Every structure is written in structure tokens, then in C-alpha cells.
Amino acid sequence: MEIEKRPEERKFIPGVYRHFKGGMYLALVLAKDSETEEDVVVYIPLYYKEESETKAWVRSLEDFMGTKELEDGTIVNRFEFISER
């Protein structure tokens, strides 16, 4: 898979994203870390996992919009925008 835009060119839009492993998530909002003032994305899974008690996740904006190198050397977007809410 070829990346359409470099991470720094990708703009965060609240909505549905697909993780590179296949899970679907609803990215709700950008927030600020109270200690570092780093931008973070607040997101929730759109699938049910009985053993998971976690209801929401946060990840740095840079990481959320960044890339991941797979074992075969392919570079993919960590989260790929699918649609607005």
C-alpha cells in the first residue's frame, strides 16, 4: 500500500478511522495533555471486545496521524480516515 500523503500533510478530521491492523475507531476530538500540552486524539473502538474494560483511548496526534513500518518493510498510515461521523 502506498501512502497518499506524508504524516505532516495529513489533517486530523473527527470521524471513523481504520487502524492498520483492521479495527475501526471513532476519533472524537483533539485534546491537550495537561502536563505537556501535547495534542492528543481521543478515540473509541467501534467493535466489542468482552475482555476489554477500556472504553476510550488517547494517542498523540503525531502518532495517530503517523506511519507504521510493517515487518516486510512496507510503510502504512497507522490510522486511515474512512468517513466523517
N, CA, C and O atoms as a GROMACS GRO file, in nm:
protein
  340
    1MET      N    1   0.084  -0.118   0.000
    1MET     CA    2   0.000   0.000   0.000
    1MET      C    3   0.088   0.124   0.000
    1MET      O    4   0.184   0.131   0.077
    2GLU      N    5   0.058   0.217  -0.083
    2GLU     CA    6   0.136   0.340  -0.091
    2GLU      C    7   0.064   0.450  -0.015
    2GLU      O    8  -0.059   0.462  -0.024
    3ILE      N    9   0.137   0.529   0.057
    3ILE     CA   10   0.079   0.636   0.136
    3ILE      C   11   0.051   0.755   0.045
    3ILE      O   12   0.137   0.798  -0.033
    4GLU      N   13  -0.070   0.809   0.057
    4GLU     CA   14  -0.109   0.921  -0.027
    4GLU      C   15  -0.040   1.051   0.015
    4GLU      O   16   0.003   1.129  -0.070
    5LYS      N   17  -0.030   1.074   0.147
    5LYS     CA   18   0.029   1.198   0.196
    5LYS      C   19   0.123   1.166   0.311
    5LYS      O   20   0.100   1.072   0.387
    6ARG      N   21   0.228   1.247   0.324
    6ARG     CA   22   0.317   1.233   0.439
    6ARG      C   23   0.239   1.272   0.564
    6ARG      O   24   0.146   1.352   0.555
    7PRO      N   25   0.275   1.218   0.683
    7PRO     CA   26   0.201   1.248   0.806
    7PRO      C   27   0.184   1.396   0.832
    7PRO      O   28   0.077   1.439   0.876
    8GLU      N   29   0.287   1.476   0.807
    8GLU     CA   30   0.277   1.619   0.834
    8GLU      C   31   0.181   1.690   0.740
    8GLU      O   32   0.142   1.804   0.767
    9GLU      N   33   0.141   1.625   0.630
    9GLU     CA   34   0.046   1.683   0.536
    9GLU      C   35  -0.098   1.639   0.564
    9GLU      O   36  -0.193   1.696   0.511
   10ARG      N   37  -0.112   1.537   0.648
   10ARG     CA   38  -0.245   1.485   0.679
   10ARG      C   39  -0.308   1.569   0.788
   10ARG      O   40  -0.244   1.601   0.888
   11LYS      N   41  -0.433   1.606   0.770
   11LYS     CA   42  -0.505   1.688   0.867
   11LYS      C   43  -0.602   1.600   0.945
   11LYS      O   44  -0.674   1.519   0.886
   12PHE      N   45  -0.604   1.616   1.077
   12PHE     CA   46  -0.697   1.540   1.159
   12PHE      C   47  -0.839   1.590   1.136
   12PHE      O   48  -0.866   1.710   1.141
   13ILE      N   49  -0.930   1.496   1.110
   13ILE     CA   50  -1.072   1.524   1.097
   13ILE      C   51  -1.144   1.426   1.189
   13ILE      O   52  -1.123   1.306   1.176
   14PRO      N   53  -1.228   1.474   1.282
   14PRO     CA   54  -1.304   1.379   1.364
   14PRO      C   55  -1.386   1.288   1.273
   14PRO      O   56  -1.444   1.333   1.174
   15GLY      N   57  -1.392   1.160   1.307
   15GLY     CA   58  -1.469   1.066   1.227
   15GLY      C   59  -1.419   0.924   1.244
   15GLY      O   60  -1.352   0.892   1.342
   16VAL      N   61  -1.454   0.840   1.149
   16VAL     CA   62  -1.421   0.698   1.154
   16VAL      C   63  -1.286   0.674   1.086
   16VAL      O   64  -1.259   0.723   0.976
   17TYR      N   65  -1.202   0.597   1.156
   17TYR     CA   66  -1.069   0.562   1.104
   17TYR      C   67  -1.051   0.411   1.112
   17TYR      O   68  -1.106   0.345   1.201
   18ARG      N   69  -0.974   0.357   1.020
   18ARG     CA   70  -0.936   0.215   1.023
   18ARG      C   71  -0.790   0.207   1.067
   18ARG      O   72  -0.702   0.270   1.008
   19HIS      N   73  -0.765   0.129   1.172
   19HIS     CA   74  -0.629   0.105   1.219
   19HIS      C   75  -0.561   0.011   1.120
   19HIS      O   76  -0.628  -0.068   1.054
   20PHE      N   77  -0.429   0.018   1.108
   20PHE     CA   78  -0.359  -0.064   1.010
   20PHE      C   79  -0.379  -0.214   1.035
   20PHE      O   80  -0.359  -0.294   0.944
   21LYS      N   81  -0.419  -0.252   1.157
   21LYS     CA   82  -0.447  -0.394   1.186
   21LYS      C   83  -0.591  -0.432   1.153
   21LYS      O   84  -0.627  -0.549   1.162
   22GLY      N   85  -0.674  -0.333   1.115
   22GLY     CA   86  -0.809  -0.363   1.068
   22GLY      C   87  -0.922  -0.312   1.155
   22GLY      O   88  -1.034  -0.299   1.106
   23GLY      N   89  -0.897  -0.283   1.282
   23GLY     CA   90  -1.003  -0.235   1.371
   23GLY      C   91  -1.053  -0.098   1.330
   23GLY      O   92  -0.979  -0.015   1.276
   24MET      N   93  -1.181  -0.074   1.355
   24MET     CA   94  -1.243   0.054   1.323
   24MET      C   95  -1.261   0.135   1.451
   24MET      O   96  -1.299   0.080   1.555
   25TYR      N   97  -1.235   0.265   1.442
   25TYR     CA   98  -1.241   0.352   1.558
   25TYR      C   99  -1.310   0.483   1.522
   25TYR      O  100  -1.304   0.529   1.408
   26LEU      N  101  -1.376   0.542   1.622
   26LEU     CA  102  -1.435   0.674   1.605
   26LEU      C  103  -1.345   0.772   1.679
   26LEU      O  104  -1.337   0.770   1.802
   27ALA      N  105  -1.277   0.858   1.605
   27ALA     CA  106  -1.192   0.962   1.662
   27ALA      C  107  -1.284   1.078   1.697
   27ALA      O  108  -1.344   1.140   1.608
   28LEU      N  109  -1.295   1.108   1.825
   28LEU     CA  110  -1.393   1.204   1.873
   28LEU      C  111  -1.347   1.349   1.867
   28LEU      O  112  -1.418   1.436   1.817
   29VAL      N  113  -1.227   1.373   1.920
   29VAL     CA  114  -1.185   1.513   1.937
   29VAL      C  115  -1.035   1.520   1.962
   29VAL      O  116  -0.973   1.423   2.005
   30LEU      N  117  -0.979   1.636   1.933
   30LEU     CA  118  -0.841   1.666   1.974
   30LEU      C  119  -0.846   1.721   2.115
   30LEU      O  120  -0.936   1.798   2.149
   31ALA      N  121  -0.751   1.682   2.197
   31ALA     CA  122  -0.742   1.732   2.335
   31ALA      C  123  -0.597   1.771   2.361
   31ALA      O  124  -0.509   1.745   2.278
   32LYS      N  125  -0.572   1.831   2.475
   32LYS     CA  126  -0.436   1.868   2.516
   32LYS      C  127  -0.400   1.788   2.640
   32LYS      O  128  -0.479   1.776   2.733
   33ASP      N  129  -0.277   1.734   2.641
   33ASP     CA  130  -0.224   1.672   2.761
   33ASP      C  131  -0.200   1.783   2.863
   33ASP      O  132  -0.134   1.882   2.831
   34SER      N  133  -0.252   1.768   2.983
   34SER     CA  134  -0.244   1.876   3.083
   34SER      C  135  -0.102   1.902   3.131
   34SER      O  136  -0.073   2.012   3.178
   35GLU      N  137  -0.014   1.805   3.121
   35GLU     CA  138   0.124   1.822   3.166
   35GLU      C  139   0.214   1.877   3.056
   35GLU      O  140   0.295   1.967   3.080
   36THR      N  141   0.201   1.822   2.937
   36THR     CA  142   0.294   1.858   2.829
   36THR      C  143   0.234   1.954   2.727
   36THR      O  144   0.307   2.012   2.646
   37GLU      N  145   0.102   1.970   2.729
   37GLU     CA  146   0.027   2.049   2.630
   37GLU      C  147   0.039   1.991   2.490
   37GLU      O  148   0.013   2.060   2.392
   38GLU      N  149   0.078   1.864   2.481
   38GLU     CA  150   0.084   1.794   2.351
   38GLU      C  151  -0.057   1.766   2.303
   38GLU      O  152  -0.145   1.732   2.384
   39ASP      N  153  -0.081   1.779   2.173
   39ASP     CA  154  -0.210   1.745   2.115
   39ASP      C  155  -0.227   1.593   2.117
   39ASP      O  156  -0.136   1.519   2.079
   40VAL      N  157  -0.344   1.548   2.163
   40VAL     CA  158  -0.376   1.405   2.163
   40VAL      C  159  -0.512   1.385   2.100
   40VAL      O  160  -0.598   1.474   2.104
   41VAL      N  161  -0.532   1.267   2.041
   41VAL     CA  162  -0.661   1.230   1.982
   41VAL      C  163  -0.732   1.138   2.081
   41VAL      O  164  -0.673   1.043   2.132
   42VAL      N  165  -0.859   1.167   2.108
   42VAL     CA  166  -0.942   1.082   2.191
   42VAL      C  167  -1.028   0.999   2.097
   42VAL      O  168  -1.099   1.054   2.013
   43TYR      N  169  -1.021   0.865   2.111
   43TYR     CA  170  -1.094   0.779   2.019
   43TYR      C  171  -1.149   0.656   2.090
   43TYR      O  172  -1.097   0.613   2.193
   44ILE      N  173  -1.255   0.599   2.032
   44ILE     CA  174  -1.319   0.481   2.089
   44ILE      C  175  -1.329   0.372   1.983
   44ILE      O  176  -1.343   0.401   1.864
   45PRO      N  177  -1.321   0.245   2.026
   45PRO     CA  178  -1.335   0.135   1.930
   45PRO      C  179  -1.480   0.123   1.883
   45PRO      O  180  -1.573   0.150   1.959
   46LEU      N  181  -1.498   0.082   1.760
   46LEU     CA  182  -1.632   0.058   1.706
   46LEU      C  183  -1.659  -0.092   1.698
   46LEU      O  184  -1.735  -0.138   1.613
   47TYR      N  185  -1.597  -0.166   1.787
   47TYR     CA  186  -1.618  -0.311   1.795
   47TYR      C  187  -1.624  -0.348   1.942
   47TYR      O  188  -1.573  -0.274   2.027
   48TYR      N  189  -1.685  -0.460   1.973
   48TYR     CA  190  -1.699  -0.505   2.111
   48TYR      C  191  -1.597  -0.612   2.141
   48TYR      O  192  -1.579  -0.706   2.064
   49LYS      N  193  -1.530  -0.597   2.254
   49LYS     CA  194  -1.432  -0.694   2.300
   49LYS      C  195  -1.464  -0.720   2.446
   49LYS      O  196  -1.434  -0.638   2.532
   50GLU      N  197  -1.525  -0.833   2.476
   50GLU     CA  198  -1.576  -0.862   2.610
   50GLU      C  199  -1.472  -0.844   2.719
   50GLU      O  200  -1.503  -0.791   2.826
   51GLU      N  201  -1.349  -0.888   2.694
   51GLU     CA  202  -1.246  -0.883   2.798
   51GLU      C  203  -1.189  -0.743   2.822
   51GLU      O  204  -1.116  -0.722   2.918
   52SER      N  205  -1.222  -0.649   2.736
   52SER     CA  206  -1.168  -0.514   2.749
   52SER      C  207  -1.260  -0.425   2.831
   52SER      O  208  -1.379  -0.412   2.801
   53GLU      N  209  -1.204  -0.365   2.934
   53GLU     CA  210  -1.280  -0.269   3.013
   53GLU      C  211  -1.254  -0.126   2.967
   53GLU      O  212  -1.318  -0.032   3.014
   54THR      N  213  -1.160  -0.110   2.874
   54THR     CA  214  -1.126   0.023   2.825
   54THR      C  215  -1.234   0.071   2.729
   54THR      O  216  -1.270   0.001   2.634
   55LYS      N  217  -1.284   0.190   2.755
   55LYS     CA  218  -1.391   0.246   2.672
   55LYS      C  219  -1.341   0.352   2.575
   55LYS      O  220  -1.400   0.372   2.469
   56ALA      N  221  -1.232   0.420   2.610
   56ALA     CA  222  -1.176   0.524   2.524
   56ALA      C  223  -1.025   0.520   2.533
   56ALA      O  224  -0.968   0.476   2.633
   57TRP      N  225  -0.961   0.566   2.427
   57TRP     CA  226  -0.816   0.568   2.418
   57TRP      C  227  -0.770   0.708   2.383
   57TRP      O  228  -0.846   0.787   2.327
   58VAL      N  229  -0.644   0.739   2.415
   58VAL     CA  230  -0.581   0.862   2.368
   58VAL      C  231  -0.446   0.825   2.308
   58VAL      O  232  -0.380   0.732   2.354
   59ARG      N  233  -0.409   0.898   2.208
   59ARG     CA  234  -0.280   0.877   2.141
   59ARG      C  235  -0.235   1.014   2.092
   59ARG      O  236  -0.318   1.096   2.052
   60SER      N  237  -0.106   1.038   2.095
   60SER     CA  238  -0.057   1.168   2.046
   60SER      C  239  -0.103   1.188   1.902
   60SER      O  240  -0.112   1.092   1.824
   61LEU      N  241  -0.131   1.312   1.868
   61LEU     CA  242  -0.174   1.344   1.732
   61LEU      C  243  -0.068   1.300   1.632
   61LEU      O  244  -0.100   1.245   1.527
   62GLU      N  245   0.058   1.324   1.666
   62GLU     CA  246   0.168   1.286   1.576
   62GLU      C  247   0.168   1.135   1.551
   62GLU      O  248   0.188   1.091   1.438
   63ASP      N  249   0.147   1.057   1.656
   63ASP     CA  250   0.144   0.911   1.642
   63ASP      C  251   0.019   0.866   1.567
   63ASP      O  252   0.026   0.780   1.480
   64PHE      N  253  -0.096   0.923   1.602
   64PHE     CA  254  -0.224   0.886   1.538
   64PHE      C  255  -0.218   0.910   1.388
   64PHE      O  256  -0.262   0.826   1.309
   65MET      N  257  -0.164   1.023   1.349
   65MET     CA  258  -0.159   1.059   1.208
   65MET      C  259  -0.032   1.009   1.140
   65MET      O  260  -0.012   1.031   1.020
   66GLY      N  261   0.053   0.941   1.216
   66GLY     CA  262   0.182   0.895   1.164
   66GLY      C  263   0.173   0.764   1.088
   66GLY      O  264   0.065   0.715   1.055
   67THR      N  265   0.290   0.709   1.062
   67THR     CA  266   0.301   0.586   0.984
   67THR      C  267   0.358   0.474   1.070
   67THR      O  268   0.409   0.496   1.180
   68LYS      N  269   0.348   0.354   1.018
   68LYS     CA  270   0.399   0.234   1.083
   68LYS      C  271   0.472   0.152   0.978
   68LYS      O  272   0.419   0.131   0.868
   69GLU      N  273   0.592   0.107   1.010
   69GLU     CA  274   0.664   0.019   0.918
   69GLU      C  275   0.631  -0.125   0.954
   69GLU      O  276   0.653  -0.168   1.068
   70LEU      N  277   0.580  -0.199   0.857
   70LEU     CA  278   0.545  -0.339   0.878
   70LEU      C  279   0.669  -0.426   0.869
   70LEU      O  280   0.775  -0.381   0.826
   71GLU      N  281   0.655  -0.552   0.911
   71GLU     CA  282   0.769  -0.645   0.910
   71GLU      C  283   0.833  -0.659   0.772
   71GLU      O  284   0.954  -0.681   0.762
   72ASP      N  285   0.752  -0.647   0.666
   72ASP     CA  286   0.806  -0.663   0.531
   72ASP      C  287   0.867  -0.534   0.475
   72ASP      O  288   0.909  -0.528   0.359
   73GLY      N  289   0.871  -0.430   0.560
   73GLY     CA  290   0.929  -0.303   0.517
   73GLY      C  291   0.830  -0.204   0.459
   73GLY      O  292   0.865  -0.088   0.436
   74THR      N  293   0.707  -0.247   0.434
   74THR     CA  294   0.604  -0.158   0.382
   74THR      C  295   0.569  -0.055   0.488
   74THR      O  296   0.558  -0.087   0.607
   75ILE      N  297   0.552   0.069   0.446
   75ILE     CA  298   0.512   0.176   0.537
   75ILE      C  299   0.367   0.212   0.509
   75ILE      O  300   0.329   0.241   0.395
   76VAL      N  301   0.286   0.210   0.615
   76VAL     CA  302   0.143   0.238   0.602
   76VAL      C  303   0.104   0.345   0.704
   76VAL      O  304   0.174   0.366   0.803
   77ASN      N  305  -0.008   0.411   0.678
   77ASN     CA  306  -0.064   0.503   0.777
   77ASN      C  307  -0.113   0.421   0.896
   77ASN      O  308  -0.179   0.319   0.878
   78ARG      N  309  -0.080   0.467   1.018
   78ARG     CA  310  -0.126   0.395   1.137
   78ARG      C  311  -0.279   0.392   1.142
   78ARG      O  312  -0.339   0.288   1.167
   79PHE      N  313  -0.342   0.507   1.116
   79PHE     CA  314  -0.488   0.516   1.108
   79PHE      C  315  -0.522   0.582   0.975
   79PHE      O  316  -0.462   0.682   0.937
   80GLU      N  317  -0.618   0.524   0.906
   80GLU     CA  318  -0.661   0.575   0.775
   80GLU      C  319  -0.803   0.629   0.788
   80GLU      O  320  -0.893   0.558   0.832
   81PHE      N  321  -0.821   0.755   0.749
   81PHE     CA  322  -0.953   0.818   0.757
   81PHE      C  323  -1.050   0.746   0.662
   81PHE      O  324  -1.017   0.718   0.547
   82ILE      N  325  -1.170   0.715   0.713
   82ILE     CA  326  -1.273   0.647   0.634
   82ILE      C  327  -1.389   0.743   0.602
   82ILE      O  328  -1.428   0.759   0.487
   83SER      N  329  -1.444   0.805   0.707
   83SER     CA  330  -1.557   0.896   0.685
   83SER      C  331  -1.578   0.986   0.807
   83SER      O  332  -1.535   0.955   0.918
   84GLU      N  333  -1.647   1.097   0.784
   84GLU     CA  334  -1.686   1.181   0.895
   84GLU      C  335  -1.795   1.111   0.972
   84GLU      O  336  -1.858   1.017   0.922
   85ARG      N  337  -1.817   1.155   1.091
   85ARG     CA  338  -1.914   1.090   1.182
   85ARG      C  339  -2.041   1.054   1.115
   85ARG      O  340  -2.130   0.999   1.178
   0.00000   0.00000   0.00000
